[in-house]
């Protein structure tokens, strides 16, 4: 029972398992804090080992540490509303009404700040002072009446306080529950029931949907031989207490913008200490705001990755040094559950999913590589933020990007890149002066990190020249037109879609590309004759020969997809100054 490694078995495959792991880690960390001192350097590792999570200490737990550990309230707070009973002694208390008031005051201060022209130190302090606790959304989530969870949740917190005379026995019971991979929970619960005699305390609590998204009224039997719609499922209360504790440590509940739907993001660890996780997750939670459903998924994955990299850049946590590995080796991603208000009285979990972190971060071996990756992520966030999910085309674009984000399937990215190229051109045509685009350097890093063979394509001079010609025929002149500037060259709407359409047949694609190159050079000659100056480089026969050679080696669809992605990207200013004819402002 007193050992260095404890187990949280994956019994459900949902975030309920993650909550147990984090709740267990918090309990063990508090035992160590009391035994070794709060300022002591202690590490409680949470690891995913396949069929279970492990919580590992640097040395075995000692019996006297457990025996001498005094009662502590733990992470979960008792939630009060106008209808809840008074909180018992010895618990943390959070009030839903007060929390909402803190949030509304913070929003008012931010709005006031938005209207001022200069960000003074005084205004910065006002915003910082008004900021609600990072876990305010957990309070309001638990206090939402339609979640129908508060009574049972508060009961778990209450029993932890009411059984404080048996506190050491409670700790020992938790250690027995997690000492082996397949603990006999029924026997352990029976032993607890025989020992603890406190009025009003029960050994089982309802497995509420808020902590157990896979459970609720309906079909919950391992063998589907019966359907009981009115029966609640019971669970050993200390297990539910650990889940309640974990909820405060690794969950970010949010409301879907423009909807009554709710989403909860629960972070799934791979190999991280509790202290590091708490620092990063606290910052992430403060920065994740309500968005539309699919966009919020994309933002959550990108934002958390960027926050991890920010802490890595600061160099404060050893496991975030990323020497030869990336963020996806520290954290797996998010369990995501979406709740819909199917009746006026209750939210129902309608979708359980898993959202992985980006798999294209690559191996990071220096601080500069971390900085470069953060630039790429910020660029992706700018693109994602610009997409309107309420429109059909925007919604399907975000679906494609979300698929690519976790799967690293290039087909998904190519479909997104081509669709976004059309989307961006349309926005520019409507007069939008600035539309975020990927840069060629970030695309190059993306390709080099995830698909080494494709690097030969994007580094080919002929490929680069043709992609530049596409850029000078589409986004550059369209950007100038949107800003009200004079445009010398025709804007070729639909060029990217046309090339992708022809790419299913090799000869059709080569013919379409040749037609574009011929008309491109012809237009250059006409502009030169008319204005006595050349604003674009001509394409050469060697360029088409190089691209055709790539088509024969890699196939027309791969080359076409990369041409469209690169052709509708923008060149960074440093590339332009070293000899390119286009810069990030879109001049010709």
C-alpha positions as CSV (number, residue, x, y, z in Angstrom):
1,X,0.0,0.0,0.0
2,X,2.9,2.4,0.8
3,X,4.8,2.6,-2.5
4,X,6.1,5.0,-5.1
5,X,3.6,4.2,-7.9
6,X,-0.2,4.3,-7.7
7,X,-2.7,3.4,-10.4
8,X,-5.8,5.0,-11.9
9,X,-7.3,2.3,-14.1
10,X,-9.0,3.4,-17.4
11,X,-12.4,1.8,-16.7
12,X,-14.5,4.1,-18.9
13,X,-12.2,5.4,-21.7
14,X,-13.6,8.9,-20.9
15,X,-12.4,11.9,-19.0
16,X,-13.7,10.3,-15.8
17,X,-10.5,8.3,-15.7
18,X,-8.4,11.4,-16.1
19,X,-10.2,13.1,-13.2
20,X,-9.4,10.2,-10.9
21,X,-5.7,10.4,-11.9
22,X,-5.5,14.2,-11.2
23,X,-7.5,13.8,-8.0
24,X,-5.2,11.1,-6.7
25,X,-2.1,13.2,-7.6
26,X,-3.5,16.1,-5.6
27,X,-4.1,13.9,-2.5
28,X,-0.6,12.4,-2.7
29,X,1.0,15.8,-3.3
30,X,-0.7,17.2,-0.1
31,X,0.6,14.2,1.9
32,X,4.1,15.0,0.7
33,X,3.7,18.7,1.3
34,X,2.8,18.1,5.0
35,X,5.5,15.6,5.4
36,X,8.4,17.3,3.6
37,X,7.4,21.0,3.8
38,X,5.4,23.1,1.3
39,X,8.6,24.7,0.0
40,X,10.3,21.4,-0.6
41,X,11.1,20.3,-4.1
42,X,8.7,17.4,-4.7
43,X,7.5,15.8,-7.9
44,X,4.3,13.9,-8.5
45,X,4.4,12.5,-12.0
46,X,1.2,11.7,-13.9
47,X,1.8,9.2,-16.8
48,X,-0.3,7.5,-19.3
49,X,0.9,3.9,-19.5
50,X,-1.9,2.5,-21.8
51,X,-4.6,0.6,-19.8
52,X,-4.2,2.9,-16.8
53,X,-2.6,6.2,-15.5
54,X,0.1,6.0,-13.0
55,X,0.8,8.6,-10.3
56,X,4.5,8.2,-9.4
57,X,6.5,9.7,-6.5
58,X,10.2,10.1,-6.4
59,X,10.4,7.8,-3.3
60,X,8.0,5.4,-1.7
61,X,5.3,6.9,0.5
62,X,5.9,6.2,4.2
63,X,3.4,5.0,6.7
64,X,4.2,7.8,9.2
65,X,3.6,10.4,6.4
66,X,0.1,9.1,6.0
67,X,-0.5,8.6,9.7
68,X,0.6,12.2,10.6
69,X,-1.2,13.9,7.7
70,X,-3.8,16.2,9.1
71,X,-7.2,16.9,7.5
72,X,-7.1,19.1,4.4
73,X,-10.1,20.4,2.4
74,X,-8.6,19.4,-0.9
75,X,-9.1,20.9,-4.3
76,X,-12.9,20.6,-4.6
77,X,-14.9,23.5,-3.1
78,X,-18.4,23.4,-1.7
79,X,-20.7,25.4,-4.2
80,X,-23.3,27.6,-2.7
81,X,-26.3,29.2,-4.4
82,X,-29.6,30.6,-3.2
83,X,-31.0,27.0,-2.9
84,X,-28.1,25.1,-1.4
85,X,-27.8,24.1,2.2
86,X,-25.2,25.8,4.5
87,X,-21.6,24.5,3.9
88,X,-20.2,22.2,6.6
89,X,-17.1,23.3,8.6
90,X,-13.7,22.6,7.1
91,X,-14.5,23.0,3.4
92,X,-13.6,25.6,0.8
93,X,-16.7,27.6,-0.3
94,X,-17.4,29.2,-3.6
95,X,-20.6,31.1,-4.4
96,X,-22.1,31.0,-7.9
97,X,-23.7,34.5,-7.7
98,X,-20.5,36.1,-6.4
99,X,-18.4,34.4,-9.1
100,X,-20.8,35.6,-11.9
101,X,-20.5,39.1,-10.4
102,X,-16.7,38.9,-10.6
103,X,-16.9,37.8,-14.2
104,X,-19.3,40.6,-15.2
105,X,-17.2,43.2,-13.5
106,X,-14.1,41.9,-15.3
107,X,-15.9,42.1,-18.7
108,X,-16.9,45.7,-17.9
109,X,-13.3,46.7,-17.1
110,X,-12.1,45.0,-20.3
111,X,-14.8,46.8,-22.4
112,X,-13.7,50.1,-20.8
113,X,-10.1,49.3,-21.7
114,X,-11.0,48.6,-25.2
115,X,-12.4,52.1,-25.7
116,X,-9.3,53.9,-24.5
117,X,-6.6,54.8,-26.9
118,X,-3.6,54.1,-24.7
119,X,-2.8,51.1,-22.5
120,X,-1.5,52.8,-19.3
121,X,0.0,50.9,-16.3
122,X,-3.0,52.0,-14.3
123,X,-5.4,50.4,-16.7
124,X,-3.3,47.2,-16.8
125,X,-3.6,47.1,-13.0
126,X,-7.3,47.6,-13.1
127,X,-7.7,44.6,-15.5
128,X,-5.4,42.4,-13.4
129,X,-7.2,43.3,-10.2
130,X,-10.6,42.6,-11.7
131,X,-9.6,39.3,-13.2
132,X,-11.7,36.4,-11.8
133,X,-10.0,33.2,-10.5
134,X,-8.9,31.0,-13.4
135,X,-11.4,28.3,-12.3
136,X,-14.4,30.6,-12.3
137,X,-15.9,28.6,-15.1
138,X,-15.8,25.4,-13.0
139,X,-17.9,27.2,-10.3
140,X,-20.5,28.4,-12.7
141,X,-20.6,25.0,-14.5
142,X,-21.3,23.2,-11.3
143,X,-23.9,25.8,-10.3
144,X,-25.9,25.5,-13.5
145,X,-29.2,24.0,-12.4
146,X,-29.7,22.2,-15.7
147,X,-26.5,20.2,-15.2
148,X,-28.4,18.5,-12.3
149,X,-25.1,17.8,-10.5
150,X,-24.7,20.2,-7.6
151,X,-26.5,18.2,-4.9
152,X,-24.5,15.0,-5.4
153,X,-21.2,16.9,-6.0
154,X,-21.7,18.9,-2.8
155,X,-22.5,15.6,-1.0
156,X,-19.0,14.2,-1.9
157,X,-17.4,17.4,-0.6
158,X,-19.5,17.3,2.6
159,X,-18.7,13.7,3.3
160,X,-15.0,14.4,3.1
161,X,-15.5,17.0,5.9
162,X,-18.0,14.9,8.0
163,X,-15.7,11.9,8.1
164,X,-12.6,13.9,9.3
165,X,-12.4,11.8,12.4
166,X,-11.7,8.9,10.1
167,X,-9.4,11.0,7.9
168,X,-6.4,8.7,8.1
169,X,-8.6,5.8,7.2
170,X,-10.0,7.7,4.2
171,X,-6.4,8.3,3.0
172,X,-5.5,4.6,3.5
173,X,-8.7,3.6,1.7
174,X,-7.7,5.7,-1.3
175,X,-4.2,4.2,-1.3
176,X,-5.7,0.7,-1.2
177,X,-8.0,1.6,-4.1
178,X,-5.0,2.7,-6.2
179,X,-2.2,0.4,-5.0
180,X,-2.7,-2.2,-7.7
181,X,-3.8,-2.2,-11.3
182,X,-7.0,-4.1,-10.6
183,X,-8.1,-3.4,-7.1
184,X,-11.2,-5.1,-5.6
185,X,-13.2,-1.9,-5.2
186,X,-16.3,-3.8,-3.9
187,X,-14.3,-5.3,-1.0
188,X,-12.6,-2.1,-0.2
189,X,-15.9,-0.2,-0.2
190,X,-17.4,-2.9,2.0
191,X,-14.5,-2.6,4.5
192,X,-14.9,1.2,4.6
193,X,-18.7,0.8,5.2
194,X,-18.1,-1.5,8.2
195,X,-15.5,0.9,9.7
196,X,-17.0,4.4,9.2
197,X,-20.1,5.2,11.2
198,X,-21.2,8.8,10.7
199,X,-24.9,9.9,10.5
200,X,-25.9,11.0,7.1
201,X,-22.8,9.5,5.4
202,X,-23.2,6.9,2.7
203,X,-20.7,4.6,1.0
204,X,-22.2,5.2,-2.5
205,X,-23.1,8.3,-4.5
206,X,-24.8,8.7,-7.8
207,X,-22.3,8.6,-10.7
208,X,-23.4,12.0,-12.0
209,X,-23.1,12.8,-15.7
210,X,-20.9,15.8,-15.0
211,X,-18.2,13.6,-13.6
212,X,-19.1,10.5,-15.6
213,X,-20.1,11.6,-19.2
214,X,-20.6,7.9,-20.2
215,X,-23.2,7.3,-17.5
216,X,-26.6,8.6,-16.8
217,X,-30.2,7.3,-17.1
218,X,-30.6,4.9,-20.0
219,X,-28.6,1.9,-21.2
220,X,-25.6,1.5,-19.0
221,X,-25.3,-2.2,-18.6
222,X,-22.2,-4.0,-19.8
223,X,-24.6,-6.5,-21.4
224,X,-27.4,-4.8,-23.2
225,X,-30.2,-7.2,-22.0
226,X,-32.3,-4.6,-20.2
227,X,-33.1,-0.9,-20.4
228,X,-33.8,1.0,-17.2
229,X,-34.6,4.6,-17.8
230,X,-35.2,5.6,-14.1
231,X,-32.3,3.9,-12.3
232,X,-29.3,6.0,-11.2
233,X,-25.9,4.3,-11.1
234,X,-24.1,4.2,-7.8
235,X,-20.3,4.5,-7.2
236,X,-18.0,4.3,-4.2
237,X,-18.0,7.8,-2.8
238,X,-14.2,8.2,-2.4
239,X,-13.8,7.4,-6.1
240,X,-16.3,10.1,-6.9
241,X,-14.5,12.4,-4.5
242,X,-11.3,12.0,-6.5
243,X,-13.2,12.8,-9.7
244,X,-14.6,15.9,-8.0
245,X,-11.1,16.9,-7.0
246,X,-9.7,16.3,-10.5
247,X,-12.5,18.5,-12.1
248,X,-10.8,21.5,-10.5
249,X,-7.4,20.6,-11.7
250,X,-7.8,19.7,-15.4
251,X,-11.1,20.8,-16.8
252,X,-12.1,23.9,-18.7
253,X,-15.9,24.2,-19.1
254,X,-17.1,26.7,-21.7
255,X,-20.3,27.9,-23.4
256,X,-20.6,27.6,-27.2
257,X,-20.9,31.1,-28.6
258,X,-24.3,31.8,-30.1
259,X,-25.8,28.7,-28.5
260,X,-27.0,27.3,-25.2
261,X,-24.7,24.3,-25.7
262,X,-21.8,23.7,-23.4
263,X,-18.4,22.1,-23.9
264,X,-16.0,20.8,-21.3
265,X,-12.3,20.2,-22.2
266,X,-10.4,17.8,-19.9
267,X,-6.7,17.6,-20.4
268,X,-5.3,14.1,-20.8
269,X,-1.7,13.8,-19.7
270,X,1.1,11.6,-21.1
271,X,4.1,12.4,-18.9
272,X,3.9,15.5,-16.7
273,X,4.3,16.6,-13.1
274,X,1.3,17.9,-11.2
275,X,3.1,21.2,-10.5
276,X,4.0,21.8,-14.1
277,X,0.5,20.9,-15.2
278,X,-1.1,23.3,-12.8
279,X,1.0,26.2,-13.8
280,X,0.4,25.7,-17.6
281,X,-3.3,24.8,-17.3
282,X,-4.0,27.9,-15.1
283,X,-2.6,30.2,-17.8
284,X,-4.4,28.3,-20.6
285,X,-7.7,28.5,-18.8
286,X,-7.4,32.3,-18.4
287,X,-6.8,32.6,-22.2
288,X,-9.5,30.2,-23.5
289,X,-12.6,32.2,-24.3
290,X,-16.0,31.1,-25.6
291,X,-16.1,30.5,-29.3
292,X,-18.3,28.7,-31.8
293,X,-18.2,24.9,-31.4
294,X,-15.6,23.7,-34.0
295,X,-13.5,26.9,-33.8
296,X,-13.2,26.5,-30.0
297,X,-11.8,23.0,-30.5
298,X,-9.2,24.3,-32.9
299,X,-8.3,27.2,-30.7
300,X,-8.1,25.0,-27.6
301,X,-5.5,22.7,-29.1
302,X,-3.4,25.5,-30.6
303,X,-3.6,27.7,-27.5
304,X,-2.6,24.9,-25.1
305,X,0.3,24.0,-27.3
306,X,1.4,27.6,-27.4
307,X,1.1,27.9,-23.7
308,X,3.3,24.8,-23.2
309,X,5.9,26.3,-25.5
310,X,5.8,29.6,-23.6
311,X,6.6,27.8,-20.4
312,X,9.3,25.8,-22.2
313,X,10.8,29.1,-23.5
314,X,10.9,30.4,-19.9
315,X,13.0,27.3,-18.9
316,X,11.3,26.8,-15.5
317,X,10.2,23.2,-15.8
318,X,12.6,20.3,-16.8
319,X,10.0,18.2,-18.5
320,X,9.2,21.1,-20.9
321,X,12.8,21.5,-22.1
322,X,11.7,19.6,-25.3
323,X,15.2,18.3,-26.1
324,X,14.5,16.1,-29.0
325,X,10.7,15.8,-28.6
326,X,7.6,18.0,-28.8
327,X,4.6,19.0,-26.7
328,X,2.6,16.0,-27.9
329,X,5.0,13.8,-25.9
330,X,4.0,15.6,-22.7
331,X,0.2,15.9,-23.1
332,X,-2.0,13.8,-25.4
333,X,-4.8,16.3,-25.9
334,X,-8.3,16.9,-24.6
335,X,-11.3,14.8,-23.9
336,X,-14.2,16.9,-25.1
337,X,-17.8,16.4,-24.2
338,X,-20.6,18.6,-25.6
339,X,-23.8,19.1,-23.7
340,X,-27.1,20.2,-25.3
341,X,-30.2,21.5,-23.5
342,X,-32.7,19.0,-24.8
343,X,-35.3,20.1,-22.3
344,X,-35.7,23.2,-20.2
345,X,-34.6,21.2,-17.1
346,X,-31.5,19.2,-18.2
347,X,-28.4,19.2,-20.3
348,X,-27.6,15.9,-22.0
349,X,-24.1,14.8,-23.2
350,X,-24.6,14.4,-26.9
351,X,-21.0,13.9,-28.0
352,X,-17.9,12.5,-26.5
353,X,-14.7,13.1,-28.5
354,X,-10.9,13.3,-28.2
355,X,-9.0,16.3,-29.5
356,X,-5.3,15.6,-29.9
357,X,-2.5,18.3,-29.8
358,X,-0.9,19.1,-33.2
359,X,1.3,16.3,-34.4
360,X,3.3,18.5,-36.6
361,X,5.4,20.3,-33.9
362,X,8.4,18.2,-34.6
363,X,11.5,17.6,-32.4
364,X,12.6,20.8,-30.7
365,X,16.3,21.1,-29.9
366,X,16.8,24.7,-29.1
367,X,15.1,27.8,-27.8
368,X,15.1,29.3,-31.3
369,X,13.2,26.3,-32.6
370,X,10.6,26.8,-29.8
371,X,10.3,30.5,-30.8
372,X,9.9,29.6,-34.5
373,X,7.2,27.0,-33.7
374,X,5.3,29.6,-31.6
375,X,5.3,31.9,-34.6
376,X,3.8,29.1,-36.8
377,X,1.1,28.4,-34.2
378,X,0.2,32.1,-33.8
379,X,-0.1,32.3,-37.6
380,X,-2.5,29.3,-37.6
381,X,-4.5,30.9,-34.9
382,X,-4.8,34.1,-36.9
383,X,-6.2,32.1,-39.9
384,X,-8.6,30.1,-37.7
385,X,-9.8,33.2,-35.9
386,X,-10.7,34.9,-39.2
387,X,-13.1,32.1,-40.3
388,X,-16.8,32.6,-39.6
389,X,-18.3,29.3,-38.5
390,X,-21.8,30.5,-38.8
391,X,-21.4,30.4,-42.6
392,X,-21.5,27.0,-44.3
393,X,-18.2,27.4,-46.0
394,X,-16.5,28.5,-42.8
395,X,-18.0,25.6,-40.8
396,X,-16.7,23.0,-43.3
397,X,-13.3,24.7,-43.4
398,X,-12.9,24.4,-39.6
399,X,-14.0,20.8,-39.7
400,X,-11.2,20.1,-42.2
401,X,-8.6,21.9,-40.1
402,X,-9.7,20.2,-36.9
403,X,-9.3,16.8,-38.6
404,X,-5.8,17.8,-39.7
405,X,-4.8,19.2,-36.3
406,X,-5.0,15.9,-34.6
407,X,-4.5,13.4,-37.4
408,X,-1.7,14.8,-39.5
409,X,-3.5,13.7,-42.6
410,X,-2.2,15.9,-45.4
411,X,-5.3,15.4,-47.5
412,X,-7.3,17.2,-44.7
413,X,-4.8,20.1,-44.8
414,X,-4.8,20.3,-48.6
415,X,-8.6,20.5,-48.6
416,X,-8.5,23.1,-45.9
417,X,-5.7,25.2,-47.7
418,X,-7.6,25.1,-51.0
419,X,-10.9,26.0,-49.4
420,X,-9.3,28.7,-47.4
421,X,-7.7,30.2,-50.5
422,X,-11.1,30.5,-52.1
423,X,-12.5,31.9,-48.8
424,X,-9.7,34.5,-48.5
425,X,-10.1,35.6,-52.1
426,X,-13.9,36.0,-51.5
427,X,-13.3,38.1,-48.4
428,X,-10.9,40.4,-50.3
429,X,-13.3,40.7,-53.2
430,X,-15.9,42.0,-50.6
431,X,-13.5,44.8,-49.7
432,X,-11.9,43.3,-46.6
433,X,-8.5,45.1,-46.5
434,X,-6.6,42.5,-44.6
435,X,-7.1,38.8,-44.6
436,X,-4.6,36.5,-42.7
437,X,-2.7,34.1,-44.9
438,X,-0.2,31.3,-44.2
439,X,3.4,32.3,-44.9
440,X,5.6,30.3,-47.2
441,X,8.1,29.8,-44.3
442,X,5.5,28.3,-42.0
443,X,4.3,26.0,-44.7
444,X,7.8,24.9,-45.3
445,X,8.4,24.1,-41.7
446,X,5.1,22.2,-41.6
447,X,6.1,20.1,-44.5
448,X,9.6,19.5,-43.3
449,X,8.4,18.4,-39.9
450,X,5.7,16.0,-40.9
451,X,6.6,14.8,-44.4
452,X,10.3,14.7,-45.3
453,X,9.7,13.4,-48.8
454,X,7.6,16.4,-49.8
455,X,10.5,18.7,-48.9
456,X,12.1,18.0,-52.2
457,X,9.0,19.4,-54.0
458,X,8.8,22.7,-52.1
459,X,12.6,23.3,-52.4
460,X,12.5,22.8,-56.1
461,X,13.2,26.2,-57.9
462,X,10.7,25.4,-60.7
463,X,8.0,24.7,-58.1
464,X,8.8,27.9,-56.2
465,X,8.6,30.0,-59.4
466,X,5.2,28.5,-60.5
467,X,3.9,29.0,-56.9
468,X,5.1,32.6,-57.0
469,X,3.3,33.1,-60.3
470,X,0.1,31.8,-58.8
471,X,0.5,34.2,-55.9
472,X,1.0,37.2,-58.3
473,X,-2.2,36.2,-60.1
474,X,-4.4,35.7,-57.1
475,X,-3.9,37.0,-53.6
476,X,-1.5,39.8,-54.3
477,X,-3.6,41.7,-56.9
478,X,-6.8,40.9,-55.0
479,X,-5.2,42.3,-51.8
480,X,-4.2,45.5,-53.7
481,X,-7.7,45.9,-55.1
482,X,-9.3,45.5,-51.6
483,X,-7.1,48.4,-50.4
484,X,-8.3,50.5,-53.3
485,X,-4.9,50.5,-55.1
486,X,-4.4,50.3,-58.9
487,X,-4.1,46.7,-60.2
488,X,-2.0,46.1,-63.3
489,X,-2.7,42.4,-63.7
490,X,-5.9,40.3,-64.0
491,X,-7.1,38.5,-60.9
492,X,-7.6,34.8,-61.7
493,X,-10.5,33.8,-59.5
494,X,-10.9,30.1,-59.1
495,X,-7.4,29.2,-60.3
496,X,-6.6,27.1,-57.3
497,X,-9.9,25.1,-57.5
498,X,-9.3,24.6,-61.3
499,X,-5.8,23.2,-60.7
500,X,-7.1,20.8,-58.0
501,X,-10.0,19.7,-60.3
502,X,-7.6,18.9,-63.1
503,X,-5.2,17.1,-60.8
504,X,-7.1,13.8,-60.9
505,X,-5.7,13.1,-64.4
506,X,-2.0,13.7,-65.0
507,X,-2.2,15.0,-68.6
508,X,-5.2,17.3,-67.8
509,X,-3.2,18.8,-64.9
510,X,-0.1,19.4,-67.0
511,X,-2.2,20.9,-69.8
512,X,-4.0,23.3,-67.3
513,X,-0.7,24.3,-65.8
514,X,0.9,24.9,-69.2
515,X,-2.1,27.1,-70.2
516,X,-1.8,29.1,-67.0
517,X,2.0,29.6,-67.6
518,X,1.5,30.7,-71.2
519,X,-1.3,33.2,-70.4
520,X,0.8,34.5,-67.4
521,X,3.8,35.2,-69.6
522,X,1.6,36.7,-72.3
523,X,0.0,39.1,-69.8
524,X,3.5,40.1,-68.6
525,X,4.4,41.0,-72.2
526,X,1.3,43.1,-72.6
527,X,1.9,45.0,-69.4
528,X,5.5,45.6,-70.3
529,X,4.5,46.9,-73.7
530,X,1.7,49.1,-72.2
531,X,3.6,50.5,-69.2
532,X,7.2,50.1,-70.2
533,X,8.0,48.2,-67.0
534,X,8.1,44.6,-65.9
535,X,6.5,44.0,-62.4
536,X,6.5,40.1,-62.5
537,X,9.1,37.6,-63.5
538,X,8.4,35.5,-66.5
539,X,8.1,31.7,-66.1
540,X,10.6,29.7,-68.1
541,X,10.4,26.3,-69.9
542,X,12.7,24.9,-67.2
543,X,10.0,25.7,-64.7
544,X,7.4,23.7,-66.4
545,X,9.9,20.9,-67.0
546,X,10.7,20.8,-63.3
547,X,7.1,20.7,-62.2
548,X,6.3,18.0,-64.8
549,X,9.2,16.0,-63.4
550,X,7.8,16.3,-59.9
551,X,4.4,15.3,-61.2
552,X,5.8,12.1,-62.7
553,X,7.6,11.3,-59.4
554,X,5.0,12.2,-56.8
555,X,1.7,12.3,-58.7
556,X,-0.3,15.2,-60.0
557,X,-2.6,15.6,-56.9
558,X,0.3,16.0,-54.4
559,X,2.0,18.6,-56.6
560,X,-1.2,20.4,-57.3
561,X,-2.2,20.5,-53.6
562,X,1.2,21.9,-52.7
563,X,1.2,24.5,-55.5
564,X,-2.2,25.7,-54.3
565,X,-1.1,25.9,-50.7
566,X,2.1,27.7,-51.5
567,X,0.6,29.8,-54.3
568,X,-2.0,31.3,-52.0
569,X,0.4,31.9,-49.1
570,X,2.3,35.1,-48.5
571,X,6.0,35.7,-48.6
572,X,7.5,37.1,-45.4
573,X,9.2,40.5,-45.8
574,X,12.7,39.0,-45.3
575,X,12.2,36.8,-48.3
576,X,11.0,39.7,-50.4
577,X,14.0,41.8,-49.4
578,X,16.4,39.1,-50.5
579,X,15.2,39.1,-54.0
580,X,11.5,38.3,-54.2
581,X,9.1,40.6,-56.0
582,X,6.2,40.3,-53.5
583,X,6.2,41.2,-49.8
584,X,3.7,40.7,-47.0
585,X,1.8,43.8,-48.0
586,X,1.0,42.3,-51.3
587,X,2.7,44.8,-53.7
588,X,3.4,43.7,-57.2
